[in-house]
Amino acid sequence: MLSVSLNPKSINISGICVALADDIRGPWRKIGKPVIQDLSCDPGPHNTSCAKEAGAYCVGQPSAAVIDGQVVVFYSSIGGVNDPMRAPNPGRILAMVSANGVDFVPRDSGTGALGSRQEATPPPKSATLFSQRDVDIRFDRGSGQLLMVQGDVGAQEIFWSLSEDGGRNWLPWSADRTIAVHNVSRCKSCNNHNPGLAALPDGSFGGSTFALVASSYENPGQWGRWRLFRTDVGVTSEALGCDGCAPAGCDHACSRANNKTMTGKCAFPGSTDPGKCCSCEAYKEDVPCAKCAASAGGCVELCRKASAEHVAGMCRYGDDAGGTFAGLCCECFP
């Protein structure tokens, strides 16, 4: 779980925090300090990239994905000295990478080093992955690509992009790349923003899924008065072959039909019969350190039991390290 932290001297969001749990239902244990921050960011009338963004949040809106065995956090930056000011949502997407989900370092963007987020050095312009802010990113197992959806408060459209190389390079922002959204008839002040993509616990989906979007539901639109609406999305035309029988995707259809997490593939393209639609398989979840941390249910709680100084832990060395003591398979965090 990722969250944002507030600068006590202002309303600016200056850091991204992390909480860990052995189970998605919790309990969640928060690491005590931000894991990603830009200490150079002090947005104001003389340092902001866009006049209307004075007092912007510096860094925030994180979206995490596991890529090549590492945790990659894509996040928004707005108000920094090198942040672009292109409409409709001035800002940019940057990325950091971690082996354990707590200690993050710069990730090579393919065009230059990202620069340190723990020092008062502005991230360089070459670190920009996407020239707009506020995104969610998930992995499509069908095409092997990352799908991004993007839209900030104030936007009327939700945009999309794709990456074929693990998020190092993306299709550039384009006003023509949009997904269907809920629009109140003849409303010019209504918004669609902050989309989120549904996926399996590992962050993947099988070609098609759905996005939840916060949208205005009355005319005229008012700040803070939004509801969540669903939009079905697919990466390729083949992925939408079962949109008539599984509009939210075969992962969702299989999981719902079996009352447990499943993966699914379109087996009968063009079908409108839910009973003749997807082929389903049991979801095989990788449980790291399952043996050595079994006594506590996982490394988070095992580390807490091992020492009162430990807030949480992550599997770092694996079951091959042997034994049941936390230090032999888990990395513990104060």
Residue pairs with C-beta under 8 A, 6 or more apart in sequence:
1 18
1 19
1 20
1 21
1 28
2 16
2 17
2 18
2 19
2 62
2 63
2 64
2 73
3 16
3 17
3 18
3 19
3 30
4 13
4 15
4 16
4 17
4 57
4 59
4 60
4 61
4 62
5 13
5 14
5 15
5 16
5 17
5 34
5 37
6 12
6 13
6 14
7 13
7 14
7 58
10 55
11 55
12 41
12 42
12 43
12 55
12 56
12 57
12 58
12 79
13 57
13 58
13 59
13 60
14 34
14 37
14 38
14 39
14 41
14 57
14 58
14 59
15 33
15 34
15 35
15 36
15 37
15 59
16 34
16 35
16 36
16 37
16 59
16 60
16 62
16 73
16 75
17 30
17 31
17 33
17 34
17 35
18 30
18 31
18 35
18 101
18 102
19 28
19 29
19 30
19 31
19 312
20 28
20 29
20 31
20 101
20 102
20 300
20 312
20 313
20 314
20 333
21 27
21 28
21 29
21 300
22 293
22 296
22 297
22 298
22 299
22 300
22 301
23 297
23 298
24 201
29 300
29 304
29 311
29 312
30 311
31 102
31 311
31 312
31 333
32 311
32 334
35 98
35 102
35 103
35 104
36 59
36 62
36 73
36 75
36 96
36 104
36 117
37 59
37 117
37 118
38 58
38 59
38 77
38 80
38 117
38 122
38 123
39 118
39 119
39 120
40 80
40 81
40 119
40 120
40 121
40 122
41 58
41 59
41 77
41 79
41 80
41 122
42 58
43 53
43 54
43 55
43 56
43 57
43 58
43 78
43 79
43 80
44 54
44 55
45 51
45 54
47 79
47 81
48 54
48 55
48 56
48 79
49 78
49 79
49 80
49 81
49 83
49 84
49 85
49 90
49 91
50 85
50 90
53 78
53 79
53 85
53 90
53 91
55 79
56 78
56 79
56 91
57 76
57 78
57 79
58 77
58 78
58 79
58 80
59 75
59 76
59 77
59 94
59 117
60 75
60 76
61 75
61 76
61 133
61 134
61 135
61 194
62 73
62 74
62 75
63 73
63 74
63 75
63 135
63 136
63 137
64 71
64 72
64 73
64 74
64 203
65 71
65 72
65 74
65 137
65 138
65 139
65 146
65 167
65 203
66 72
66 202
66 203
67 139
67 146
67 166
67 167
68 166
69 99
70 97
70 98
70 99
71 97
71 98
71 99
71 100
71 101
72 95
72 96
72 97
72 107
72 166
72 167
73 95
73 96
73 97
73 98
73 104
74 93
74 94
74 95
74 129
74 135
74 137
74 148
74 167
75 93
75 94
75 95
75 96
76 91
76 92
76 93
76 94
76 133
76 134
76 135
77 83
77 91
77 92
77 93
77 94
77 123
77 133
78 90
78 91
78 92
78 133
79 91
80 122
80 123
81 122
82 122
82 123
82 124
82 125
82 127
82 128
83 90
83 91
83 92
84 90
84 91
84 92
84 128
84 131
86 131
86 132
86 173
88 132
88 152
88 154
88 155
88 156
88 157
89 132
89 133
89 134
89 150
89 151
89 152
89 154
89 155
90 132
90 133
91 132
91 133
91 134
91 152
92 128
92 129
92 130
92 131
92 132
92 133
93 128
93 129
93 130
93 132
93 133
93 135
93 170
94 114
94 123
94 127
94 128
94 129
95 107
95 109
95 114
95 129
95 167
96 104
96 105
96 106
96 107
96 114
96 117
97 104
97 105
97 106
97 107
98 104
98 105
99 316
100 314
100 316
100 331
101 314
102 314
102 333
104 117
106 113
106 114
106 115
106 116
106 117
106 127
107 114
107 168
108 114
108 168
109 126
109 127
109 128
109 129
109 168
110 165
110 168
110 169
111 126
112 124
112 126
112 127
113 124
113 126
113 127
114 123
114 124
114 127
115 121
115 122
115 123
115 124
115 127
117 123
129 167
129 168
129 169
129 170
130 148
130 150
130 161
130 170
130 172
130 173
131 172
131 173
132 150
132 152
132 159
132 173
133 150
133 152
134 150
134 151
134 152
134 153
134 193
134 194
135 148
135 149
135 150
136 148
136 149
136 195
136 196
136 197
136 211
137 146
137 147
137 148
137 167
137 197
138 146
138 147
138 197
138 199
138 203
138 204
138 205
138 209
139 145
139 146
139 147
139 199
139 203
139 204
139 205
140 146
140 147
140 204
140 205
140 206
140 207
140 235
140 239
141 204
141 205
141 206
141 207
141 263
142 206
142 207
142 235
142 236
142 238
142 239
143 207
143 235
143 236
143 239
144 164
145 162
145 163
145 164
145 235
146 162
146 163
146 166
146 167
147 160
147 161
147 162
147 197
147 233
147 235
148 160
148 161
148 162
148 163
148 170
149 158
149 159
149 160
149 179
149 195
149 196
149 197
149 211
149 233
150 158
150 159
150 160
150 161
150 173
150 195
151 157
151 158
151 159
151 192
151 193
151 194
151 195
151 213
152 193
152 194
153 191
153 193
153 194
154 191
154 193
155 191
155 192
155 193
156 181
156 183
156 190
156 191
156 192
157 175
157 178
157 181
157 192
158 178
158 179
158 181
158 192
158 193
158 195
158 211
158 213
158 231
159 173
159 174
159 175
159 177
159 178
159 179
160 177
160 178
160 179
160 233
161 170
161 171
161 172
161 173
161 177
162 170
162 171
162 235
163 169
163 170
163 171
171 177
179 195
179 211
179 231
179 233
180 231
181 192
181 213
181 215
181 229
181 231
182 192
182 213
182 215
182 217
182 229
182 231
183 190
183 192
183 215
184 190
184 216
184 217
184 218
184 219
184 221
185 219
186 219
187 216
187 219
187 220
187 221
188 220
189 216
189 219
189 220
189 221
190 215
190 216
190 219
190 220
190 221
191 214
191 215
191 216
191 221
191 226
192 213
192 214
192 215
192 216
193 213
193 214
193 215
193 226
194 213
194 214
195 211
195 212
195 213
195 231
196 211
196 212
196 213
197 205
197 209
197 210
197 211
197 233
198 205
198 209
198 210
198 211
198 212
198 248
198 249
198 252
199 205
199 209
199 251
200 251
200 261
200 263
200 283
201 261
201 283
201 285
202 285
202 286
205 249
205 251
206 239
206 249
206 250
206 251
206 263
206 264
206 265
207 234
207 235
207 236
207 238
207 239
207 240
207 249
207 250
207 265
207 266
208 232
208 233
208 234
208 235
208 239
208 240
208 242
208 243
208 246
208 248
208 249
208 250
208 266
209 232
209 233
209 234
209 248
209 249
209 251
209 252
210 230
210 231
210 232
210 233
210 247
210 248
210 249
210 252
211 230
211 231
211 233
212 228
212 229
212 230
213 228
213 229
213 230
213 231
214 226
214 227
214 228
215 226
215 227
215 228
215 229
216 222
216 225
216 226
217 225
217 226
217 227
218 225
230 248
232 243
232 247
232 248
232 249
234 240
234 243
234 249
238 266
238 269
239 266
241 266
241 269
241 270
242 250
242 253
242 266
242 267
242 268
242 269
242 271
242 277
242 278
244 270
244 271
244 272
245 253
245 268
245 271
245 272
245 273
245 274
245 276
245 277
245 278
246 252
246 253
246 264
246 266
246 274
246 277
246 278
249 264
250 263
250 264
250 265
250 266
250 277
250 278
250 279
250 280
251 262
251 263
251 264
252 264
253 264
253 274
253 277
253 278
254 262
254 263
254 264
254 278
254 280
254 281
255 261
255 262
255 264
255 283
257 274
257 280
258 280
260 283
261 283
261 285
262 280
262 281
262 282
262 283
263 280
263 281
263 282
263 283
264 278
264 279
264 280
264 281
265 278
265 279
266 277
266 278
267 277
267 278
267 279
268 276
268 277
268 278
271 277
287 298
288 299
288 314
288 315
288 318
289 298
289 299
289 315
289 317
289 318
289 319
289 329
289 330
290 319
291 319
292 319
292 321
292 322
292 323
292 324
292 325
292 328
292 329
292 330
293 299
293 302
293 315
293 324
293 326
293 329
293 330
294 324
295 302
295 324
296 302
296 304
296 305
298 315
299 312
299 313
299 314
299 315
299 326
299 329
299 330
299 331
299 332
300 312
300 313
300 314
302 313
302 326
302 330
303 310
303 311
303 312
303 313
303 326
303 330
303 332
303 333
304 310
304 311
304 312
304 313
305 326
306 325
306 326
306 327
306 332
307 332
309 334
310 326
310 332
310 333
310 334
311 333
311 334
312 332
312 333
313 326
313 330
313 331
313 332
313 333
314 330
314 331
314 333
315 329
315 330
315 331
316 329
316 330
316 331
317 328
317 329
317 330
317 331
318 329
319 329
321 328
321 329
322 328
322 329
323 329
326 332
